[in-house]
Amino acid sequence: MFSVVLHPATLAITNAFINIASVAMMVIVWRTTPGTRGPGCWMIASIVCMTAYSSGMLGIFDTYIWNATVNVATMTLFSLYFEGILRFKGIGSIKGRWPWWAALFVVVVVVSVITAPYPPRRYMFSDSYYLVLLLSGALILLYRQDRATRAAETLCAAVLFCLAIGFAMRWNYTLRLLLGAGDRPQAVNEPLFFTFTVWTLLWMTGAAALVLYRKQGELEALTRRDPLTGLANRRQMDALLEESFLALERNGEGFGLVLFDLDRFKQVNDVNGHAVGDALLKEIGARLQASCREGEHPARLGGDEFVVLLSDITTRDRLDRFIERLRLSVSGTVLLEGRPLQIEMSIGGVLAPQDGSSQTDLLHVADTRMYDDKRRRRSQWQQLDWSAPLIKS
């Protein structure tokens, strides 16, 4: 038996103010992070909580229908919290869940109406429902956490677990009462309401942090991606090379690097326009991404210059085989604007530490070998008219 006595009206007013702040926070988060799934559901849940739960605690409409309505509203808001978590984590199909939620809502309404005059039965049903959603939501938040949102997801999961403990205690009181071995479950209501008030504040903070950290992570990822091809950009490649050189210093693990550009790319732009040139670069990026395997990290350095970091290649023979595979995968005919364009490329490959012990040295050697390859192939270029099909009339 709890000895703590908390005035319901005071709790209701406190909860109402916290819910007003929660609604305001969720509206701000929802409006400032368009495209992020989850905040919309949490915002609606906060509104439902502010109106139904606070008035239910006050008991200003202590009637049969009102008790059932508050029960339905409370179960609905927890359903919205759970749906928001599913959306935030990208689990399942939103459209596929709607029929199940609709059927579940009908069940909730029917059972809430039937059990409204009988608090023990109402608590057994509703608390079981809350426990399933809270514990499932906490486990989902802990599953496959993103590095950017790990701390916020862990906080939200802990908050869900804490509230689940409160409902589990009331469920236990109710079960003991139904078995004739316990006191009334209402004895735990006031501490539970207080727990829910604190939970609302902590959840608001955690949910806002979840969304903001994810958005920050997305913005950080954009700064490391080439917007045209979707490959890693120079900044990301610099970071990968730095990590590779650190591994080389610690463990002596060498690696390979391949640098290449497109032959006569400037002519493609001059003759056919930059839109065609951009389309060609997108196609090269797609082919490069498709051809790379585990341990092969492609990036676009700028213009028509690309690079591939080869974490697992440490011998010249394997490097030469990769270069041959790369040439076969990327070179060839491309259809742009319905017309064929022949892609040719010049490639330079290097190994670390044999060809350089720093990023600058390694890229310099790779660049030199790429232009050596370009000079050797100039006689072949004169026999190719690979830009002619795209010359505008």
PyMOL commands that set and color helices and strands:
alter all, ss='L'
color gray80, all
select helices_A, chain A and resi 8-32+39-58+64-89+94-115+119-142+150-178+185-222+234-251+265-272+274-291+316-330+359-376+378-381+388-390
alter helices_A, ss='H'
color red, helices_A
select strands_A, chain A and resi 255-262+296-302+305-310+332-336+339-343+345-352
alter strands_A, ss='S'
color yellow, strands_A
deselect
rebuild
show_as cartoon
